[in-house]
Amino acid sequence: IEKYLKLFGAICIEGPKWCGKTWTSSYHSNSEFLVGDPSGNFSNRMLAEMEPYTVLRGETPRLIDEWQEVPCLWDATRAYVDRTGEKGQIILTGSSTPKEKGIIHSGTGRIKSIRMNTMSLYESGDSTGLISLYDLCNGKFNSQILEETKLEHLAYLITRGGWPGNIDSSIDDCFEIANAYMDNVVKIDLKKLDSDIDYNEHKAKLILKSLARYESTTASNNNILNVFCEY
């Protein structure tokens, strides 16, 4: 983030929900505007729709959180960066699948998109980092003596995931976040992708179960759908 703020007029941090985009962006910003703030009957969203330039003004870098709720903010940011001619003006945060409807300009050269993922095991303190996948992929290998890891603990880490807010969850409760997360994907996020399609929640869950069954395999689409039909 610090590197790209020096190179571009604006950056856009994208990634899965609850991975820490807003917190991280807030840490690197000096002012912020939260589009989704419910205060004043969502007055922030209405202001962004009517006067997008107004919400972009502030001490820089300025965070605009959930910009995709008002897609015109993307083009406004691009134009704002062109007008000021300065680096590190705006930090946008939003969904991994923002709505492109209403966006005119790609933002090339003005807005740099950055992918943010959930925490790795090294970041969460569950790995020593002695073994580097990057080094292994580049032919570098150094023998290391590692402590034995039980299968139960690996299952816990997989179920818990890397969401920052779930790192300290217990073995008994760690799966609750993942279940609720996928419920929201089916009930809310799919419909946001295309409101014209009437998604069947039950079928969507069955497809997700089929995808989970074939995790880390090279299963074809037909195989996934065949398992889906078995349920």
N, C-alpha and C positions, 0 to 999 in steps of 0.2 A: 504494500500500500504506500509506504513512504517513498519507495523508488518511483512508482508510477505517478504519484502526485507531483514529482519534480519534472516529469516528462510530458504529462498531458494536462489539459485544462480541467478535465473531469474524469473520474473513474466510476465504474458501476460494479458493485459487488453482488454477485448472484450466487445462489446455492439453495439447498433444501431448507425447509422451514425449521426454525429452532436450532440452527447450527451456530448461531452467534453473530450473524451479519450486523445487526443493529448495534449490539454492544461493542463489537470491534470497530465499527465505523464511528461510533460516538467517541471512542477513545482517541481516534485520530482527527476528530473535528473540533472546531472552536465555536460552532453554533449549529443549531439543528432546527429542522421543520418536519414535524411528524404528520404526514398526510392522513393517516388513519386515526388520529386523535379524536375521540368521540365528543370532546368538550364543545359546548355551544352547538349541539345538534350537528356535529361533524362540520363545523365552520371552516376548519383547515382545508378540507377537501373542496368545499365550494369556492374558497378563495383561490386555491390552486387552479381550479377550472376557469375562473373568471380573470385572474391576474397572475399568470404563471411567473412572470418576471419578478413580481413583488416578492414571492416566496423564495426566490433564488438569492435575494440580496441579504447579506449578513456577513459576519466575520468569517473569514476563510481559514481552512476548508469548511464548507457548510454542508451538513448532512441533510439530504432529502430522503426520508425513510418511506418505503412502500410507494415509490414513484409510479409504479405500474397501475395504481388505482386511478391515476390521471395521466394517461399515456402522452398527452401533449407536452408534459414536462420534459420528455426526452428531447424533442425538437427545440423547446425553449432553452434547455441546457446547452445544446449545441450552438444555438444562436448567441446565447449569453457568453459562452467561451470565446466565440469569434469577436464579439464586441469588446470584451475586456482585454483579450490578447494575453492573459496571464495564465500561469500554470497553477495546478492545485486549487482550483476554485470550488468545485462541487464533488461531493461523494454521494452517489445514488445507491440505494439498496433495494433489492426486490427479489421476486420469485425466480426460480430456475427456468420457468416457462412464461415469461411476460407476454402480455397481449400486444401483438404487433399492429393491430388495427388502429389507425389514427396516427401512426408514426410515418413521417415523410422522409426524413434523412437518416442514414445509417449511423451517423456520428463518427465516421472514420476520421482518424487524425485528431479528433477532439475528445472523444470519450473512450477510455480503455476499459474493457470488461475483464473482471477478475473472478475466477471460480473459487468459491469457498466451500470446503467440505466439513463434515463433522470431524471430531478429534481423532487422531491416530492413537494407537496404543502407547506410543512413545510420548505423545502430548498429554495423555491422561495419566501417565506414570505407571502404566501396566507393562511396559517393555523397557529394557535397559538401553535399547538402541545399539547393542553390540553388533548385530547382524544388519547390514544395509542391503535392501533389495536393489537399490540403485547400483551399488558396487557389484552385486552378484550378476546383474544384467549386463554389466560392462566387463565381466570376466575377472573381477577382483574377488579373491576368496582367502580369508584368514581363519584358521581353525579357532573356535572359541569353546570354552567349557560353560555350559548353561545349566541353570537349575531345572530340575524336572517340573514340567507343567502338567497338571492333571486334566483329564478330558472334561471333567465337570467344570473346571474353571474356564476352559476355553468356551464351553457352551454358555456359561454365564456372560462372558465378554461379548460373544456374538449376539446374545439376546438383549443385553444391556445397550449395545450400540455406542456411538461416540458423541451423542448429544451432551453438551456441557452440563445441562441441568439434570442429567440422569446418571452422571458418573458415580455418585455416592449411593445409588439405590441398592437395596438389598437383593439377595438371590430370590426371595419370595415375591418381590415387587417389581423387579427390573423389567419384566415383560409388559407391564401395564402401559407404559409409554408407547412402546412399539405398536401394541394393539390399537390404542386410541389414535395414534398417528395414521395408521392405515385406514381406520374407520373414517377419519376426516378426508383422506385422499378420495375415498369412494363416494362419500356423501357430499363433499363440497368442491374439492379441487378439480375433479373430472368435469363437473358442470361448468366450472369457470373457463375451462379450455374451449368449450363450444356450447353455448346455452341453447343452440338450436337442436342439439342431439339429446334425446331422452335416454340417459344411461340407466341400465338396469343394475341396481346396487348388488343384488344377489349374484348375478352373472359376473360382475366385475370382481367380486370377492373370490369366486371360483377360479377365475383366470389368475388372480394373484396367488392362490394356493398352488395352482399348477406351475406357475413360474418359480415359486419357492421350492417345489419338489425337484425341479431341474436346475437349481442353482449350481453354478460352477461346472456345467456340462455344455455340450454343443448341440443340445436338442433343437430340432427343427420346429417351426411354427405349427406344423401338423401334429407333431408329438405333444406339444403343449396343449393344443385344442382337444386332442384325443383324451388326455388325462382330465381336462376340464369336463368333457362329456361323461366321464365315469362317475362324477360326484352326483 
